[in-house]
């Protein structure tokens, strides 16, 4: 029996009306699993701003709290302040504060170039109103010079006022435990929720991982390659891998789990139920 830990789910804002309708159904279905919050992503330089706001308007006030992502690179303080005021007026009190990716073709990092600058600005503008989540990279941020520098950057985010963190997805629990150990040595003890990516499609997983610097261990890659186009076997194997990963994380003291749903219900729901976390 897995001990109970809080769970949360991540959505991305849909691009079409049909996608928005599908996401409303996914939201209703996953809400039955009693998550702590739903987070909604925000594109590079606020490129999905309107769609993000539309998704938040759809789900806010319908049971589970909504947590907007907010990225700062290439943006300015006035626009970010407007969003903070809007969220506060809507009763939203949790934010995922990220550096984000610079939109293609844009030059200059903006007034708040790094996540710690955004966290500091949120605190200056809104005091302690918002619970601030930040990103964590157990296998190192893909653009970091080295692991020590990456740890230092995380410590700066915590010192700027972050309350908690959510990790990039990973499949090696030892990387997570080592990361937590390093933070504790630096005197940082904010809760860090592992980000969990269901494995449902081998090509998509490898593409995501290669694009974000997440490591898919060789044994997992080889198994997935061996299944070819046999999607049922890929999903069964992927489910088993992720269940075992989550069990190890929970047994090792992970404070909660954050699932990257990819705007679908079944893979995440099956994981949560088989872990006994519903």
C-alpha positions as CSV (number, residue, x, y, z in Angstrom):
1,X,0.0,0.0,0.0
2,X,1.5,3.3,-1.1
3,X,1.4,6.0,1.5
4,X,-0.8,8.9,0.4
5,X,0.8,12.0,-1.0
6,X,-0.8,15.0,-2.7
7,X,-1.0,15.1,-6.5
8,X,-1.4,17.8,-9.0
9,X,-1.9,17.9,-12.8
10,X,-0.5,20.1,-15.6
11,X,-2.4,21.2,-18.8
12,X,-1.3,23.3,-21.8
13,X,-3.7,25.8,-23.3
14,X,-5.4,24.2,-26.3
15,X,-5.0,25.9,-29.8
16,X,-8.5,25.1,-31.1
17,X,-12.1,25.1,-30.0
18,X,-12.2,21.3,-30.3
19,X,-9.1,21.1,-28.1
20,X,-10.7,23.4,-25.5
21,X,-13.8,21.2,-25.4
22,X,-11.7,18.1,-25.0
23,X,-9.7,19.7,-22.2
24,X,-12.9,20.6,-20.3
25,X,-13.8,16.9,-20.3
26,X,-10.3,15.9,-19.2
27,X,-10.5,18.5,-16.4
28,X,-13.8,17.1,-15.2
29,X,-12.5,13.5,-15.2
30,X,-9.2,14.3,-13.5
31,X,-10.9,16.5,-10.9
32,X,-12.5,13.3,-9.5
33,X,-9.0,12.2,-8.4
34,X,-8.9,15.1,-5.9
35,X,-5.8,16.9,-7.0
36,X,-4.3,19.7,-5.0
37,X,-4.2,22.0,-8.1
38,X,-4.2,22.1,-11.9
39,X,-1.4,24.1,-13.4
40,X,-1.7,25.7,-16.9
41,X,1.4,26.5,-19.0
42,X,2.3,29.8,-20.6
43,X,4.2,30.0,-23.9
44,X,7.6,31.6,-24.6
45,X,7.4,35.4,-23.9
46,X,3.7,35.0,-23.1
47,X,3.0,33.7,-26.6
48,X,0.0,31.7,-25.4
49,X,-1.1,34.4,-23.0
50,X,-4.7,34.7,-24.3
51,X,-5.2,31.0,-24.5
52,X,-3.7,30.5,-21.0
53,X,-6.1,33.2,-19.7
54,X,-9.1,31.5,-21.5
55,X,-8.2,28.1,-19.9
56,X,-7.9,29.7,-16.5
57,X,-11.3,31.4,-16.9
58,X,-12.7,28.0,-17.9
59,X,-11.5,26.2,-14.8
60,X,-11.2,28.8,-12.0
61,X,-13.8,28.5,-9.3
62,X,-14.9,24.9,-10.4
63,X,-13.5,22.9,-7.5
64,X,-9.8,22.3,-7.7
65,X,-7.6,25.5,-7.6
66,X,-6.0,26.7,-10.8
67,X,-2.3,27.6,-10.9
68,X,-1.1,29.7,-13.8
69,X,2.4,29.4,-15.1
70,X,4.1,32.8,-15.6
71,X,7.3,33.2,-17.5
72,X,9.4,36.4,-17.5
73,X,12.1,36.3,-20.2
74,X,11.5,38.9,-22.9
75,X,8.5,40.3,-21.0
76,X,8.2,43.6,-19.0
77,X,7.3,44.3,-15.4
78,X,4.1,46.2,-16.3
79,X,2.6,43.3,-18.2
80,X,3.5,40.9,-15.4
81,X,2.1,43.2,-12.8
82,X,-1.2,43.3,-14.8
83,X,-1.4,39.5,-14.7
84,X,-0.6,39.3,-11.0
85,X,-3.4,41.9,-10.3
86,X,-5.8,40.0,-12.6
87,X,-5.1,36.6,-10.9
88,X,-5.4,38.2,-7.4
89,X,-8.8,39.7,-8.5
90,X,-9.9,36.2,-9.6
91,X,-8.9,34.7,-6.2
92,X,-6.0,32.8,-7.6
93,X,-3.2,32.6,-5.0
94,X,-0.7,30.1,-6.4
95,X,1.7,30.7,-9.4
96,X,4.4,28.7,-11.1
97,X,7.2,31.3,-11.8
98,X,9.5,30.4,-14.6
99,X,12.2,32.0,-16.7
100,X,10.7,30.5,-19.9
101,X,12.2,30.4,-23.4
102,X,13.0,33.5,-25.4
103,X,10.6,33.6,-28.3
104,X,12.3,32.9,-31.6
105,X,13.6,36.1,-33.3
106,X,13.4,38.2,-30.2
107,X,16.5,39.9,-29.0
108,X,17.1,41.0,-25.4
109,X,16.0,39.2,-22.2
110,X,13.6,41.9,-20.9
111,X,13.4,43.5,-17.5
112,X,13.3,40.2,-15.6
113,X,15.8,37.9,-17.3
114,X,15.8,35.0,-14.8
115,X,13.3,33.2,-12.6
116,X,14.8,34.5,-9.4
117,X,14.2,38.1,-10.8
118,X,10.5,37.1,-11.4
119,X,10.1,35.6,-7.9
120,X,11.6,38.7,-6.3
121,X,9.3,41.0,-8.4
122,X,6.2,39.0,-7.4
123,X,7.2,39.4,-3.8
124,X,7.8,43.2,-4.2
125,X,4.5,43.6,-6.1
126,X,2.2,41.3,-4.1
127,X,3.9,40.6,-0.8
128,X,3.2,37.1,0.5
129,X,-0.2,36.8,-1.3
130,X,1.0,34.2,-3.8
131,X,2.3,30.7,-3.1
132,X,5.2,30.6,-5.6
133,X,6.3,27.3,-7.3
134,X,9.5,27.3,-9.3
135,X,11.2,24.8,-11.6
136,X,13.8,22.3,-10.5
137,X,16.1,20.2,-12.7
138,X,17.4,17.1,-11.0
139,X,19.5,16.2,-14.1
140,X,20.6,19.9,-14.5
141,X,19.1,22.6,-16.6
142,X,20.1,22.0,-20.3
143,X,21.7,25.5,-20.4
144,X,23.5,25.4,-17.1
145,X,27.3,25.6,-17.0
146,X,27.6,22.8,-14.5
147,X,25.6,21.1,-11.7
148,X,27.1,23.3,-9.0
149,X,26.0,26.5,-10.8
150,X,22.5,25.0,-11.3
151,X,22.2,24.3,-7.6
152,X,23.3,27.9,-6.9
153,X,20.6,29.2,-9.2
154,X,17.9,27.1,-7.4
155,X,19.1,28.4,-4.1
156,X,18.8,32.0,-5.3
157,X,15.1,31.3,-6.3
158,X,14.4,29.9,-2.9
159,X,16.1,32.9,-1.2
160,X,14.1,35.3,-3.4
161,X,10.9,33.9,-1.9
162,X,9.9,30.7,-3.7
163,X,7.7,28.4,-1.5
164,X,8.1,25.1,-3.4
165,X,9.2,23.6,-6.7
166,X,8.2,21.2,-9.4
167,X,10.9,19.2,-11.3
168,X,11.4,18.6,-15.0
169,X,10.4,15.0,-15.7
170,X,13.0,12.3,-15.1
171,X,13.2,8.5,-14.9
172,X,16.2,8.1,-12.5
173,X,15.0,8.5,-8.9
174,X,18.6,8.7,-7.7
175,X,19.0,11.9,-9.6
176,X,16.1,13.4,-7.7
177,X,17.4,12.2,-4.3
178,X,20.9,13.5,-5.0
179,X,19.4,16.9,-6.0
180,X,17.4,17.1,-2.7
181,X,20.5,16.1,-0.7
182,X,22.5,18.9,-2.4
183,X,19.8,21.4,-1.6
184,X,19.7,20.3,2.1
185,X,23.4,20.9,2.3
186,X,22.8,24.4,1.1
187,X,20.2,24.9,3.8
188,X,17.2,24.8,1.4
189,X,14.3,22.8,2.5
190,X,11.3,23.9,0.4
191,X,9.3,21.0,-0.9
192,X,10.3,19.8,-4.4
193,X,7.6,17.8,-6.2
194,X,8.8,15.3,-8.8
195,X,7.4,16.0,-12.2
196,X,6.0,12.7,-13.7
197,X,5.6,12.1,-17.4
198,X,3.5,9.1,-18.4
199,X,5.1,7.0,-21.2
200,X,2.5,6.4,-23.9
201,X,4.3,7.1,-27.2
202,X,8.0,6.3,-27.7
203,X,8.7,8.9,-30.4
204,X,7.0,11.7,-28.5
205,X,8.8,10.9,-25.3
206,X,12.3,10.8,-26.9
207,X,11.5,14.1,-28.7
208,X,10.4,15.8,-25.5
209,X,13.4,14.5,-23.6
210,X,15.9,15.5,-26.2
211,X,14.3,19.0,-26.4
212,X,14.3,19.6,-22.6
213,X,17.6,17.9,-21.6
214,X,15.8,15.1,-19.6
215,X,17.5,11.7,-19.7
216,X,15.6,8.6,-20.9
217,X,17.9,5.8,-19.6
218,X,19.3,3.5,-22.3
219,X,17.5,0.5,-21.0
220,X,14.1,2.3,-21.4
221,X,15.0,3.6,-24.9
222,X,16.1,0.0,-26.0
223,X,12.9,-1.6,-24.6
224,X,10.7,1.1,-26.4
225,X,12.6,0.6,-29.7
226,X,12.1,-3.2,-29.4
227,X,8.3,-2.8,-29.3
228,X,8.3,-0.9,-32.7
229,X,4.8,0.2,-33.4
230,X,3.2,-2.1,-30.8
231,X,1.5,0.7,-28.9
232,X,-0.2,-1.6,-26.4
233,X,3.1,-3.1,-25.3
234,X,4.7,0.4,-25.2
235,X,1.9,1.7,-22.9
236,X,2.0,-1.4,-20.6
237,X,5.8,-1.2,-20.3
238,X,5.7,2.6,-19.8
239,X,3.0,2.3,-17.1
240,X,5.0,-0.3,-15.2
241,X,8.2,1.9,-15.4
242,X,6.4,5.0,-14.1
243,X,4.5,3.2,-11.3
244,X,7.8,1.8,-10.0
245,X,9.5,5.2,-10.3
246,X,6.6,6.9,-8.3
247,X,6.7,4.1,-5.7
248,X,10.4,4.7,-5.2
249,X,10.0,8.4,-5.0
250,X,7.2,8.2,-2.4
251,X,9.1,5.7,-0.3
252,X,12.1,8.0,-0.4
253,X,10.0,11.0,1.0
254,X,8.8,12.9,-2.1
255,X,6.3,15.4,-0.7
256,X,3.9,15.2,-3.7
257,X,3.7,14.2,-7.4
258,X,3.0,16.5,-10.3
259,X,1.7,14.8,-13.4
260,X,2.3,16.1,-17.0
261,X,-1.1,15.0,-18.4
262,X,-0.5,16.1,-22.0
263,X,-4.2,17.1,-21.9
264,X,-5.4,13.4,-21.8
265,X,-7.1,11.5,-19.0
266,X,-6.4,7.8,-19.1
267,X,-2.6,7.4,-18.7
268,X,-2.5,9.7,-15.7
269,X,-5.7,8.3,-14.1
270,X,-4.4,4.8,-14.4
271,X,-1.1,5.8,-12.7
272,X,-2.9,7.6,-9.9
273,X,-5.3,4.7,-9.3
274,X,-2.6,2.0,-9.4
275,X,-0.5,4.0,-6.9
276,X,-3.5,4.2,-4.6
277,X,-3.4,8.0,-4.7
278,X,-6.9,8.7,-5.9
